[in-house]
């Protein structure tokens, strides 16, 4: 597996752009800044707004591709890069502290990102292949020659993609600086990613840690932290306030890294069926059931939805390949939680799957 490199800034020359930046360009710039700080949730919000104003903004498209690629949503990243290539924007990278991107256009950068993405997909595919059995020797009579089954042809694994390049327009100003492009060069080979840990600071809770940009950037993902750290957290009394209870300062909390997200999403590809267990206006109301389900080995998660102008927290478990598998789990959950009605199996959309399935 290859390591992801850190961002390297490149400069772009934008013909005719300085002094006439529009709102979508400002939002694309915000997205670039958020990506630079690894705040992918904020970046996605800014870039979605930019693309709602101008769906053909090549900077926003490239940056959104980076967000998708860095968060494991490779198919969506591919769509962004392919659209940039189809648009064939004329802007080029004029300066580069990596050297290799100087003079390249946005479409060329999109092609480079696409190559990195395809290499990542190839590596994940190779790593998922079953291990070939060892060669077996066939016993023969003493006067016969031993016949050994030849080993299968072994192909070298495809190189892992480094993280992609991203671009941003300059902020509107009379003498605005040139837009910047961030590119991550191909990374060198290393051992498989080690586990990622966060050291609890004073007065922090599971909700606080999950919401940190250097962890998940999404407070609703606190159940993932509980599942991964059950041994350390098991002594805590489970109450309705567990997500907000203060954890011991200095405690090491394991979390799912970006590398692991990409791999896990490949492993659960197309598992879009879940069981909708319960809904409540307060998250605290579903916490005990969520904890019980996770203790029994179910992948429980929380999401929010709007109903009649009110926000509801929904407790769900997933992720299953078809409705039959989900129906079986529905009956198990009904018996475990001792509820009168059977929870409803449902097929979720890709956005919810991408947000929670890897955690």
C-alpha positions as CSV (number, residue, x, y, z in Angstrom):
1,X,0.0,0.0,0.0
2,X,1.2,3.5,-0.8
3,X,1.3,6.4,1.6
4,X,-0.6,9.6,0.8
5,X,1.6,12.7,0.5
6,X,0.8,16.1,1.8
7,X,-0.4,19.0,-0.3
8,X,2.0,20.8,-2.6
9,X,0.8,24.2,-3.9
10,X,1.0,25.2,-7.5
11,X,0.2,28.5,-9.1
12,X,-2.2,29.0,-12.0
13,X,-2.5,31.8,-14.6
14,X,-6.1,32.6,-15.2
15,X,-6.7,34.4,-18.5
16,X,-9.2,37.2,-18.1
17,X,-10.3,36.1,-14.6
18,X,-8.6,38.6,-12.3
19,X,-11.0,41.4,-11.3
20,X,-14.1,39.6,-12.4
21,X,-14.4,36.8,-10.0
22,X,-18.0,35.7,-9.5
23,X,-19.7,34.1,-6.5
24,X,-19.2,30.6,-7.7
25,X,-15.4,31.4,-7.9
26,X,-15.4,32.7,-4.4
27,X,-17.1,29.5,-3.2
28,X,-14.6,27.4,-5.1
29,X,-11.8,29.3,-3.4
30,X,-13.4,28.6,0.0
31,X,-13.6,24.9,-1.0
32,X,-9.8,24.9,-1.8
33,X,-9.0,26.5,1.6
34,X,-11.1,23.9,3.4
35,X,-9.4,21.1,1.5
36,X,-6.0,22.5,2.4
37,X,-7.1,22.2,6.1
38,X,-8.5,18.7,5.5
39,X,-12.0,20.0,6.4
40,X,-13.7,18.0,3.7
41,X,-17.2,18.4,5.0
42,X,-16.9,22.2,4.8
43,X,-15.2,22.0,1.4
44,X,-18.1,19.9,0.1
45,X,-20.7,22.4,1.3
46,X,-18.9,25.3,-0.4
47,X,-18.3,23.4,-3.6
48,X,-21.9,22.2,-3.8
49,X,-23.0,25.8,-3.6
50,X,-20.5,26.8,-6.3
51,X,-21.7,24.1,-8.6
52,X,-25.4,25.0,-8.0
53,X,-24.5,28.5,-9.3
54,X,-22.3,27.3,-12.2
55,X,-22.3,23.5,-12.9
56,X,-19.5,24.0,-15.4
57,X,-17.0,25.8,-13.1
58,X,-13.8,23.7,-13.7
59,X,-12.2,24.8,-10.5
60,X,-15.2,23.7,-8.4
61,X,-15.4,20.4,-10.4
62,X,-11.7,19.6,-9.8
63,X,-11.9,20.5,-6.1
64,X,-15.1,18.4,-5.7
65,X,-13.3,15.5,-7.3
66,X,-10.5,15.9,-4.7
67,X,-13.1,15.9,-1.9
68,X,-14.7,12.8,-3.2
69,X,-11.4,11.0,-3.8
70,X,-10.0,11.9,-0.4
71,X,-13.1,10.6,1.3
72,X,-13.3,7.3,-0.6
73,X,-16.1,8.1,-3.0
74,X,-14.1,7.1,-6.1
75,X,-17.0,6.8,-8.6
76,X,-18.1,10.4,-7.8
77,X,-14.6,11.7,-8.1
78,X,-14.3,10.0,-11.5
79,X,-17.5,11.9,-12.7
80,X,-16.0,15.2,-11.6
81,X,-12.7,14.7,-13.4
82,X,-14.4,13.4,-16.6
83,X,-16.6,16.4,-16.7
84,X,-13.5,18.7,-16.5
85,X,-11.9,16.8,-19.3
86,X,-15.0,17.1,-21.4
87,X,-15.2,20.9,-20.8
88,X,-11.6,21.4,-21.9
89,X,-11.0,24.6,-19.9
90,X,-8.2,26.8,-21.3
91,X,-6.5,27.9,-18.0
92,X,-3.0,26.5,-17.4
93,X,-0.7,26.0,-14.5
94,X,2.1,28.6,-15.0
95,X,4.2,27.9,-12.0
96,X,4.8,24.8,-9.9
97,X,7.0,23.9,-7.0
98,X,6.8,20.3,-8.1
99,X,8.0,21.2,-11.6
100,X,6.0,18.5,-13.4
101,X,2.7,20.5,-13.5
102,X,4.1,23.8,-14.9
103,X,2.3,24.7,-18.1
104,X,-0.4,22.1,-17.7
105,X,-4.0,22.9,-18.2
106,X,-6.9,22.0,-15.9
107,X,-8.0,19.2,-18.2
108,X,-4.5,17.7,-18.1
109,X,-4.5,17.9,-14.3
110,X,-7.9,16.2,-14.3
111,X,-6.4,13.4,-16.4
112,X,-3.5,13.1,-13.9
113,X,-6.0,12.8,-11.0
114,X,-8.0,10.3,-13.0
115,X,-4.9,8.1,-13.4
116,X,-4.2,8.2,-9.7
117,X,-7.8,7.3,-9.0
118,X,-7.7,4.3,-11.4
119,X,-4.5,3.1,-9.8
120,X,-6.1,3.3,-6.4
121,X,-9.1,1.3,-7.7
122,X,-6.8,-1.3,-9.3
123,X,-4.8,-1.7,-6.0
124,X,-8.0,-2.1,-4.0
125,X,-9.2,-4.8,-6.4
126,X,-5.9,-6.7,-6.2
127,X,-6.0,-6.6,-2.4
128,X,-9.5,-8.1,-2.4
129,X,-8.6,-11.1,-4.5
130,X,-8.5,-14.4,-2.6
131,X,-5.1,-15.8,-1.7
132,X,-3.9,-18.4,-4.2
133,X,-3.3,-21.9,-2.6
134,X,0.3,-23.0,-2.2
135,X,1.6,-25.5,-4.9
136,X,0.9,-29.1,-4.1
137,X,3.2,-32.0,-4.8
138,X,1.5,-35.1,-6.1
139,X,2.7,-38.4,-4.7
140,X,4.1,-40.9,-7.2
141,X,5.5,-44.4,-7.2
142,X,9.3,-44.7,-6.5
143,X,10.1,-45.4,-10.2
144,X,8.1,-42.4,-11.4
145,X,9.1,-38.7,-11.6
146,X,7.4,-36.4,-9.1
147,X,5.0,-34.0,-10.6
148,X,4.6,-30.6,-9.0
149,X,1.6,-28.4,-9.7
150,X,3.2,-25.2,-11.1
151,X,2.4,-22.0,-9.1
152,X,-0.1,-19.6,-10.7
153,X,1.2,-16.6,-12.4
154,X,1.6,-13.8,-9.9
155,X,1.1,-10.3,-11.1
156,X,2.6,-7.4,-9.3
157,X,0.0,-5.3,-7.5
158,X,-0.9,-2.0,-9.2
159,X,0.6,1.1,-7.7
160,X,-1.6,3.0,-5.2
161,X,-2.8,6.3,-6.2
162,X,-1.6,9.3,-4.4
163,X,-4.2,11.9,-3.5
164,X,-5.3,14.1,-6.4
165,X,-4.6,17.7,-7.5
166,X,-7.0,20.5,-6.6
167,X,-7.5,24.0,-7.9
168,X,-8.9,27.2,-6.8
169,X,-9.7,30.7,-8.3
170,X,-8.2,33.8,-6.7
171,X,-10.4,35.8,-4.3
172,X,-12.0,38.9,-6.0
173,X,-9.6,41.9,-5.9
174,X,-8.2,44.5,-8.2
175,X,-4.7,42.9,-8.0
176,X,-5.7,39.4,-6.9
177,X,-3.0,36.7,-6.7
178,X,-3.1,33.9,-9.2
179,X,-5.3,30.9,-8.4
180,X,-3.6,28.0,-6.7
181,X,-3.5,24.3,-7.5
182,X,-2.7,21.7,-5.0
183,X,-1.2,18.4,-6.2
184,X,-0.1,15.3,-4.4
185,X,2.8,13.6,-6.2
186,X,2.8,9.7,-6.4
187,X,3.7,8.3,-3.0
188,X,6.4,5.8,-2.3
189,X,5.6,2.2,-1.2
190,X,5.2,1.5,2.5
191,X,3.6,-1.2,4.7
192,X,-0.2,-1.3,5.1
193,X,-1.7,1.7,7.0
194,X,-1.3,1.4,10.7
195,X,-4.3,2.1,13.0
196,X,-5.1,5.7,13.7
197,X,-5.6,7.0,17.2
198,X,-6.6,10.3,18.8
199,X,-5.6,11.3,22.4
200,X,-8.5,12.6,24.4
201,X,-8.2,16.2,25.6
202,X,-9.7,17.7,28.7
203,X,-13.5,17.7,28.8
204,X,-13.9,16.0,25.4
205,X,-16.7,13.5,24.7
206,X,-17.3,11.0,21.9
207,X,-19.5,13.6,20.2
208,X,-16.7,16.2,20.4
209,X,-14.1,13.8,19.0
210,X,-16.2,12.6,16.1
211,X,-16.9,16.2,15.1
212,X,-13.2,17.1,15.0
213,X,-11.9,17.8,11.5
214,X,-8.8,15.7,12.1
215,X,-11.0,12.7,13.0
216,X,-14.4,12.4,11.2
217,X,-15.6,16.0,11.0
218,X,-19.1,14.6,11.7
219,X,-20.4,14.4,15.2
220,X,-23.1,11.9,14.2
221,X,-20.4,9.3,13.7
222,X,-19.7,8.9,17.4
223,X,-21.2,5.3,17.3
224,X,-18.2,4.4,15.1
225,X,-15.8,5.5,18.0
226,X,-17.8,3.5,20.5
227,X,-17.6,0.3,18.4
228,X,-13.9,0.7,17.8
229,X,-13.1,1.4,21.5
230,X,-15.6,-0.8,23.3
231,X,-12.9,-2.4,25.5
232,X,-11.7,1.0,26.7
233,X,-15.2,2.4,27.1
234,X,-17.1,-0.6,28.4
235,X,-16.6,0.4,32.0
236,X,-18.5,3.7,31.5
237,X,-22.1,3.6,32.6
238,X,-24.3,3.6,29.6
239,X,-26.8,6.5,29.9
240,X,-28.9,8.6,27.5
241,X,-26.1,11.2,27.7
242,X,-23.2,8.8,26.8
243,X,-22.3,10.7,23.6
244,X,-21.7,13.9,25.5
245,X,-20.2,12.5,28.7
246,X,-16.6,13.6,29.3
247,X,-14.0,11.0,28.6
248,X,-10.8,10.4,30.7
249,X,-8.2,12.9,29.6
250,X,-5.3,11.2,27.7
251,X,-7.4,8.1,26.7
252,X,-6.3,6.8,23.3
253,X,-9.3,6.5,20.9
254,X,-9.1,4.6,17.7
255,X,-10.8,5.9,14.6
256,X,-11.2,5.0,10.9
257,X,-8.5,6.7,8.8
258,X,-9.1,8.0,5.2
259,X,-7.1,5.1,3.8
260,X,-9.3,2.7,5.6
261,X,-12.5,4.4,4.4
262,X,-11.5,3.8,0.8
263,X,-10.9,0.1,1.4
264,X,-14.0,-0.4,3.5
265,X,-16.2,1.2,0.9
266,X,-14.9,-1.2,-1.7
267,X,-15.6,-4.1,0.7
268,X,-19.3,-3.1,1.2
269,X,-19.9,-2.0,-2.4
270,X,-23.6,-2.1,-3.3
271,X,-24.7,-3.0,0.2
272,X,-27.4,-0.4,0.3
273,X,-30.0,-2.2,2.5
274,X,-30.4,-1.2,6.1
275,X,-32.9,-1.6,8.9
276,X,-34.7,1.5,10.2
277,X,-34.9,0.7,13.9
278,X,-36.3,3.8,15.6
279,X,-36.8,7.5,15.3
280,X,-36.9,10.2,18.0
281,X,-36.8,14.0,18.2
282,X,-34.0,13.7,20.7
283,X,-30.8,11.8,20.0
284,X,-30.6,10.8,23.7
285,X,-33.8,8.7,23.2
286,X,-32.2,6.3,20.8
287,X,-28.8,6.1,22.5
288,X,-29.5,3.0,24.8
289,X,-30.8,1.0,21.8
290,X,-27.8,2.0,19.7
291,X,-25.4,0.9,22.4
292,X,-27.2,-2.4,22.9
293,X,-27.2,-3.1,19.1
294,X,-23.5,-2.3,18.9
295,X,-22.7,-4.5,21.9
296,X,-24.4,-7.4,20.0
297,X,-22.3,-6.8,16.9
298,X,-24.6,-4.8,14.7
299,X,-23.3,-1.8,12.7
300,X,-25.6,0.8,14.2
301,X,-25.5,4.4,13.0
302,X,-27.5,7.6,13.4
303,X,-28.7,10.0,10.8
304,X,-31.1,13.0,10.8
305,X,-34.1,13.8,8.7
306,X,-36.8,16.5,8.4
307,X,-40.4,15.5,8.9
308,X,-43.2,18.2,8.9
309,X,-40.6,20.9,9.6
310,X,-39.1,19.0,12.6
311,X,-35.7,17.3,12.9
312,X,-35.7,13.6,13.8
313,X,-32.8,11.3,14.7
314,X,-33.0,7.9,13.1
315,X,-31.3,4.8,14.4
316,X,-30.4,2.3,11.7
317,X,-28.3,-0.8,11.3
318,X,-26.6,-1.9,8.1
319,X,-25.3,-2.7,5.5
320,X,-26.9,-5.6,3.7
321,X,-26.8,-6.9,0.1
322,X,-30.5,-7.4,-0.4
323,X,-33.9,-7.1,1.2
324,X,-33.9,-10.8,2.3
325,X,-30.8,-10.3,4.4
326,X,-32.2,-7.0,5.8
327,X,-35.5,-8.8,6.7
328,X,-33.7,-11.4,8.7
329,X,-31.9,-8.7,10.7
330,X,-35.2,-6.9,11.2
331,X,-36.6,-10.0,13.1
332,X,-33.4,-10.3,15.1
333,X,-33.5,-6.6,16.1
334,X,-37.2,-6.9,17.1
335,X,-36.4,-9.8,19.4
336,X,-33.3,-8.2,20.9
337,X,-35.0,-4.8,21.6
338,X,-38.3,-6.5,22.7
339,X,-40.4,-4.2,20.6
340,X,-43.9,-5.0,19.3
341,X,-43.4,-4.0,15.6
342,X,-40.8,-5.3,13.2
343,X,-38.4,-2.6,12.1
344,X,-38.6,-1.7,8.5
345,X,-35.9,-2.7,5.9
346,X,-35.1,0.0,3.4
347,X,-32.8,0.8,0.6
348,X,-30.8,4.0,1.3
349,X,-29.3,6.4,-1.3
350,X,-25.6,6.5,-2.2
351,X,-25.0,9.6,-0.2
352,X,-26.1,8.1,3.1
353,X,-24.1,4.9,2.2
354,X,-21.0,6.8,1.5
355,X,-21.4,8.8,4.7
356,X,-21.7,5.9,7.1
357,X,-20.9,2.5,5.5
358,X,-17.2,2.6,6.0
359,X,-17.4,3.6,9.7
